[in-house]
């Protein structure tokens, strides 16, 4: 007959060993204890779990939690949830795997327990409760998640947004389930409302959700927020509009392409370049003729998305490669970094191999190797002796590839 207490004691000695003094087949030992059904071990397992938590020993914590859950079942769910509230140096993935199993073993009781944590006054418990709720199948309590969107703790807000997005995607993706499946419409409405949330991170997540959603009617929701006071949000809206596309999105992007913040402008301009077509490209082409060099740089970056799909973009990039301003020439060369029609563009980049500006030559060194490694080799070898140390370093790296 197996002495389960002795097996557990040997396991603890193994977990405590700082060297190889204790030999053990860990997997077999854990399986033996998990399947023993010896409830007299439960008090000792509780004590050991607390000890390993106090010692910040995540491995010991996970081993004991696994055995405890197998022997005691759903009754120890609150214990494991409390353990998950403790600061850890790992992602607690193994611990939450045990929690998920206990939650799903009794979904109704598990949801009540997790909800109590998610609505606690303690931040650590709210985090743990929301993460636990994400382990349960089906639609969560959307009102609870909606409240969590305005939580003072950023991690709680992040978890709430993620669960709302998951709820929408999961209910939408189930075959033969109507679009108004339980939790679907409520989650979407909550995410729409999140566009007006006072916290920037929540608004950004909501914008990202609407961009990923892929339905044109989401453009209308974003339209009301293109004047958000935070540049990060306006930039996120520009990216989302680029994903959604359509005439209304292009109109909004043209407006954002004139935003006072350069980052917002560039994101909108890149989206217009990627969308292509006259309405989208016309403002970028006009930008290429702007008297301000920095605006022509913006045009070159945006046109890189359309250089192979629109002849007008290609012609304008060729013109910008010969721009009198070095910053514009450098940006124009960079615009060719990902083209697939390499033979067409190699001569244009080669023409700048002896450009007087070192930054332009640096861009040539990188892009030319992408376009034509054979043509790039003699140029790169020559750059090894260039007076610009950055260029010689780049050339050396490119030759080693």
C-alpha positions in Angstrom: 0.0 0.0 0.0 1.4 3.4 -1.0 2.1 5.8 1.9 0.7 9.0 0.3 2.2 11.2 3.1 5.6 9.8 2.5 5.2 10.4 -1.3 4.2 14.0 -0.6 7.1 14.5 1.8 9.6 13.1 -0.8 8.1 15.5 -3.4 8.6 18.5 -1.1 12.2 17.5 -0.5 12.7 17.3 -4.2 11.1 20.7 -4.7 13.3 22.1 -1.9 16.5 20.6 -3.2 19.0 23.1 -4.5 21.0 20.4 -6.2 20.6 16.8 -7.4 20.6 15.3 -3.9 17.0 14.1 -4.4 16.3 11.9 -7.3 12.7 11.5 -8.5 10.5 10.9 -11.5 8.5 14.1 -11.0 5.8 13.3 -13.5 5.1 9.9 -12.0 5.1 11.3 -8.4 2.6 14.1 -9.3 0.3 11.6 -11.1 0.4 9.3 -8.1 -0.7 12.1 -5.8 -3.2 13.5 -8.2 -5.0 10.2 -8.5 -4.7 9.0 -4.9 -8.0 10.7 -3.7 -6.5 11.0 -0.2 -8.4 14.0 1.3 -6.4 13.8 4.5 -3.5 15.5 2.5 -5.6 18.6 1.9 -4.6 20.6 5.0 -1.0 19.9 4.4 -1.3 20.8 0.7 -3.0 24.1 1.7 0.0 24.8 4.0 2.5 24.0 1.3 0.8 26.2 -1.2 1.0 29.1 1.2 4.6 28.4 1.9 5.6 28.3 -1.8 3.6 31.5 -2.4 5.5 33.2 0.5 8.8 32.0 -1.0 7.8 33.3 -4.5 8.4 29.8 -5.8 6.1 29.6 -8.8 7.2 26.1 -9.7 6.4 24.7 -6.2 3.1 26.7 -6.3 2.0 25.1 -9.5 2.9 21.6 -8.5 1.0 21.8 -5.2 -1.9 23.6 -6.9 -2.2 20.8 -9.4 -2.3 18.1 -6.8 -4.7 20.1 -4.5 -7.2 20.7 -7.3 -7.2 17.0 -8.3 -7.8 15.8 -4.8 -10.2 18.5 -3.4 -12.0 19.5 -6.6 -14.1 22.6 -7.0 -14.0 23.3 -3.3 -10.5 24.7 -3.6 -11.4 27.2 -6.4 -11.4 30.1 -3.9 -8.0 29.0 -2.7 -6.4 29.0 -6.1 -8.0 32.3 -7.0 -6.5 33.8 -3.8 -3.2 32.3 -4.9 -3.5 34.0 -8.3 -3.9 37.4 -6.6 -0.4 37.1 -5.2 2.4 38.9 -7.1 4.3 36.5 -9.3 7.3 36.6 -11.5 5.6 34.4 -14.1 2.5 34.6 -16.2 0.7 32.1 -14.0 -0.4 30.2 -17.0 -0.2 26.8 -15.3 -2.1 28.1 -12.2 -4.9 29.5 -14.4 -5.1 26.2 -16.3 -6.0 24.6 -13.0 -8.4 27.4 -12.2 -10.1 27.0 -15.6 -10.6 23.3 -15.1 -12.3 23.9 -11.7 -14.5 26.7 -13.2 -15.7 24.5 -16.0 -16.3 21.6 -13.7 -19.2 23.6 -12.2 -19.8 26.6 -14.4 -22.6 28.1 -12.5 -20.8 28.1 -9.1 -17.5 29.0 -10.8 -19.0 32.0 -12.5 -20.4 33.2 -9.2 -17.1 32.9 -7.5 -15.2 34.6 -10.3 -17.7 37.4 -10.5 -17.3 38.0 -6.7 -13.6 38.5 -7.3 -14.1 40.6 -10.4 -16.3 43.0 -8.4 -14.1 43.1 -5.3 -12.8 46.3 -3.9 -9.2 44.9 -4.0 -7.5 45.6 -7.3 -5.6 42.2 -7.3 -8.9 40.4 -6.9 -10.6 42.3 -9.7 -7.7 41.4 -12.0 -7.9 37.7 -11.0 -11.7 37.6 -11.3 -11.7 39.0 -14.8 -9.0 36.7 -15.9 -10.9 33.8 -14.4 -14.1 34.8 -16.2 -12.2 34.7 -19.5 -11.7 30.9 -18.8 -15.4 30.2 -18.9 -17.2 29.4 -22.1 -20.2 31.4 -23.2 -21.1 35.1 -22.9 -20.0 36.8 -19.7 -21.9 39.4 -17.8 -21.4 42.2 -20.2 -22.6 44.9 -17.7 -19.8 43.8 -15.4 -17.3 44.2 -18.1 -18.7 47.5 -19.1 -18.2 48.8 -15.6 -14.7 47.4 -15.6 -13.9 49.6 -18.6 -13.8 52.6 -16.3 -11.8 50.9 -13.5 -9.0 52.9 -12.0 -6.6 50.1 -12.7 -5.3 49.9 -16.3 -4.8 46.1 -16.1 -8.5 45.6 -15.2 -9.5 47.9 -18.0 -7.3 45.9 -20.4 -8.8 42.6 -19.3 -12.3 43.9 -19.7 -11.7 45.2 -23.3 -10.1 41.9 -24.2 -13.0 39.8 -22.9 -15.5 42.0 -24.7 -13.7 41.6 -27.9 -13.5 37.9 -27.4 -17.2 37.7 -26.7 -18.0 39.5 -29.9 -15.7 37.4 -32.0 -16.7 34.1 -30.4 -20.4 34.6 -30.8 -20.0 35.9 -34.3 -17.8 33.0 -35.4 -20.0 30.1 -34.2 -21.6 28.5 -37.4 -25.3 28.7 -37.8 -25.7 31.1 -34.8 -27.6 34.3 -35.6 -25.7 37.5 -35.5 -27.7 38.6 -32.5 -26.5 35.7 -30.4 -26.5 36.2 -26.6 -23.6 38.5 -25.6 -22.9 39.5 -29.2 -24.9 42.7 -29.5 -24.3 43.7 -25.9 -20.5 43.3 -26.3 -20.5 45.3 -29.5 -22.6 48.1 -27.9 -20.2 48.2 -24.9 -17.2 48.5 -27.3 -18.9 51.3 -29.2 -19.6 53.1 -25.9 -15.9 52.6 -25.0 -15.0 55.1 -27.7 -16.2 57.8 -25.3 -14.4 56.3 -22.3 -12.3 58.8 -20.3 -9.3 56.4 -20.4 -7.1 56.6 -23.4 -6.1 52.9 -23.4 -9.7 51.9 -23.5 -10.5 54.2 -26.4 -7.5 52.9 -28.3 -8.6 49.3 -27.7 -12.1 50.1 -28.9 -10.8 51.7 -32.0 -8.6 48.7 -32.7 -11.6 46.4 -32.3 -13.7 48.4 -34.8 -10.9 48.4 -37.3 -10.4 44.7 -37.0 -14.2 44.1 -37.2 -14.0 44.8 -40.9 -17.6 46.1 -41.5 -18.1 49.4 -43.3 -20.7 50.6 -40.8 -17.9 50.9 -38.2 -16.6 53.9 -40.1 -19.7 55.8 -38.9 -18.8 55.1 -35.3 -15.2 56.2 -35.8 -16.3 59.4 -37.7 -17.6 61.0 -34.5 -14.1 60.6 -32.9 -11.6 61.9 -35.5 -11.2 65.0 -33.3 -10.3 63.0 -30.2 -7.9 65.3 -28.1 -5.3 62.5 -27.9 -3.0 62.1 -30.9 -2.6 58.4 -30.1 -6.4 57.9 -30.6 -6.5 59.9 -33.8 -3.6 57.8 -35.1 -5.4 54.6 -34.2 -8.5 55.8 -36.0 -6.5 56.5 -39.1 -5.1 53.0 -39.1 -8.6 51.5 -38.5 -10.1 53.6 -41.3 -7.4 52.3 -43.6 -8.4 48.7 -42.7 -12.1 49.4 -43.2 -11.8 51.4 -46.5 -14.7 52.9 -48.5 -15.6 56.4 -49.6 -16.4 57.7 -46.1 -13.2 56.3 -44.7 -11.2 58.0 -47.4 -12.9 61.3 -46.7 -12.0 61.1 -43.0 -8.4 60.0 -43.8 -7.9 63.0 -46.1 -8.9 65.1 -43.1 -6.6 63.3 -40.8 -3.8 63.6 -43.3 -3.7 67.3 -42.5 -3.7 66.7 -38.7 -1.3 69.0 -36.7 0.5 66.0 -35.3 3.0 64.5 -37.6 2.4 60.9 -36.4 -1.3 61.2 -37.1 -0.7 62.7 -40.5 1.7 59.9 -41.5 -0.6 57.2 -40.3 -3.4 58.7 -42.4 -1.2 59.3 -45.4 0.0 55.7 -45.3 -3.6 54.4 -45.1 -4.5 56.6 -48.2 -1.5 55.2 -50.1 -2.5 51.6 -49.2 -6.1 52.2 -50.3 -5.1 53.7 -53.6 -7.5 55.1 -56.2 -7.9 58.7 -57.3 -9.7 60.0 -54.2 -7.1 58.5 -51.8 -4.0 59.2 -53.8 -4.8 62.7 -55.0 -3.9 64.5 -51.7 -0.7 62.5 -51.5 0.3 63.4 -55.0 -0.4 67.0 -54.2 1.7 66.7 -51.1 4.7 65.6 -53.3 4.7 69.1 -54.8 4.6 70.9 -51.5 7.3 73.5 -51.1 8.1 72.3 -47.6 10.7 69.4 -47.8 9.2 67.7 -44.7 5.9 67.5 -46.5 7.5 65.9 -49.5 9.1 63.4 -47.2 5.7 62.5 -45.9 4.5 62.1 -49.5 7.4 59.7 -50.3 6.6 57.5 -47.3 2.9 57.4 -48.2 3.5 56.7 -51.8 5.6 53.6 -50.9 2.3 51.8 -50.4 1.1 52.5 -53.9 4.3 52.6 -55.9 3.7 49.2 -57.6 -0.1 49.5 -58.0 -0.5 53.0 -59.4 1.5 54.5 -62.3 1.1 58.0 -60.8 2.7 57.0 -57.6 5.6 55.4 -59.4 6.2 58.5 -61.5 6.1 60.7 -58.4 8.6 58.6 -56.5 11.0 58.8 -59.5 10.7 62.6 -59.4 11.3 62.6 -55.6 14.4 60.5 -56.0 15.9 63.4 -57.8 14.6 66.0 -55.3 17.1 68.8 -54.3 16.6 68.0 -50.6 18.6 65.1 -49.3 15.9 64.2 -46.7 13.4 63.7 -49.6 15.8 61.6 -51.6 16.5 59.4 -48.6 12.8 58.9 -47.9 12.2 58.1 -51.6 14.9 55.4 -51.6 13.4 53.9 -48.4 10.0 53.8 -50.2 11.4 51.2 -52.5 12.6 48.9 -49.7 9.8 46.3 -50.1 9.0 46.5 -53.9 8.8 43.2 -55.8 9.5 44.6 -59.2 13.2 44.9 -58.3 14.7 45.2 -61.8 12.6 48.2 -62.6 13.8 50.2 -59.6 17.5 49.1 -59.4 18.8 51.8 -61.8 17.0 54.6 -59.9 18.7 53.6 -56.6 22.0 53.0 -58.3 21.9 56.6 -59.6 22.2 57.8 -56.0 25.1 55.5 -55.0 27.5 58.5 -55.0 25.0 61.0 -53.5 26.9 63.7 -51.5 24.6 63.2 -48.5 25.7 60.2 -46.2 22.2 59.5 -45.1 21.1 59.0 -48.7 24.1 56.6 -49.3 23.1 54.7 -46.1 19.6 54.1 -47.5 21.1 53.1 -50.9 23.3 50.5 -49.1 20.3 48.8 -47.6 17.7 49.1 -50.4 20.1 48.3 -53.2 21.0 45.0 -51.7 17.3 44.2 -51.5 16.8 45.1 -55.2 19.9 43.5 -56.7 22.5 41.9 -54.5 24.9 41.4 -57.4 24.7 45.1 -58.4 25.0 46.1 -54.7 28.2 44.2 -54.0 30.7 46.5 -55.7 28.9 49.6 -54.2 29.0 48.1 -50.7 32.7 47.2 -51.0 33.4 50.8 -52.0 31.3 52.0 -49.0 33.6 50.1 -46.6 36.1 52.9 -47.0 33.5 55.7 -46.9 34.4 58.6 -44.5 31.0 58.2 -42.9 31.5 55.5 -40.1 27.8 54.6 -40.1 27.8 53.9 -43.8 30.9 51.7 -43.6 29.3 49.8 -40.7 26.0 49.3 -42.7 28.0 48.2 -45.8 29.9 45.6 -43.7 26.7 44.2 -42.3 25.0 44.1 -45.7 28.0 42.3 -47.2 27.9 39.7 -44.5 24.2 38.8 -45.2 
